[in-house]
Amino acid sequence: MRRPSHVSLFASLIIVALFGSAPRLIAAQTPSPVAATPTAAQTAPVGEPAGSTWTTYGGNLYNQRYSGLDQITTSNVAQLKGAWTYHTGVKSTGTSS
């Protein structure tokens, strides 16, 4: 028994539509290669380190929390002691980990 011609035509159109767009679908799903070195647009901006006066919470406008001061070094850091403690008056029943 022979199939009607409109069924064969419909099947042919579906096959052409699927396989004709396959290269575009594959290209759209293929990730682009990652650059070995970051470009200028990908790197974080670098600001000047904060000095003795921090004008913002993070030290500078980039929130880097870095100070260029050099009084504390790896040789004297073990000698540091707490200078003050502030108690807020809030009691907690939890423990800190």
N, C-alpha and C positions, 0 to 999 in steps of 0.2 A: 504494500500500500504506500502510495506516495503522499508526502506532506503537502499541505497547501502552500502556495508560493508566498503568501503574506507572512507565514510563520518563519520561513527561511529568510526572508528579507528582514524581519524583525530581529531574528537571531544574529544575522550578519551585522546589523546596525549596532547591536549591543556589544558584539566582539570588537568592532572597530572603535567604538567609543571607549571601551575599557583599555584596550591595548594602545590606542592612539594617545591617550593621556597618561599612560604609565611613565614615560620618561619625565614628564613634568612633575608628577607626584613624587617620583624618586628624588628628583633634584630638590624639590621643596622640603623633603624630609631629611636630606643629607646635611649634617652639621658642617658649618664652615670650619676650616682649620684654625687652630688657636695660634696666635703669634708667639714666637719663642721669647721675645722680650716685649714688655708692655710699652705701648705708645704713650706719648705725652698726655693724651686724653684719658688714658686708663690709670695713670698714676695719681696718687693723692697729692694735693698741693702741700708744699712745705712752707711753713712760716718760720719766723725768727723765734728761737727759744725764749721763754719768759725769763725775765731777770728777777730782781728782788721784789718787784711790784707786779702782782698778777692783776691785770685789769679785767679779766673774765674768770669764770669758774675753772676753766680748763687751762688757764695760763695765757693762752693767746687766742686769736680768732679762729684757729683751726682745732682748738680743744685738745692739743697734744699732751698736756699735763707734763711737760718737760721743762726743766730749769737748767740754764747754763751755769748755775752756781757750782763752785767746786770745793766748798769747805768740807763736805762729807765725802769721804773716799772709801775704797775697799779696805784700807788699812785702819781706819778709825771708826767704822760703822758699828763694830762690836762694843764700843765704849759708850754708845748712846743710851740715855735713860729718859724715861718719861718726865716731862717738865710740868704738866698739869693734867687734871682729869675733871670733867664736867658731868655732874649727875643731873639728869632731866627731871627726876622725881617720878617718872613712870615706872611702875613695878611690873615685872613680867614673870609669869609662872613657867614660861617655856625655857628651854635650854638652848644655848648656842652651840653650834657644831664647829 
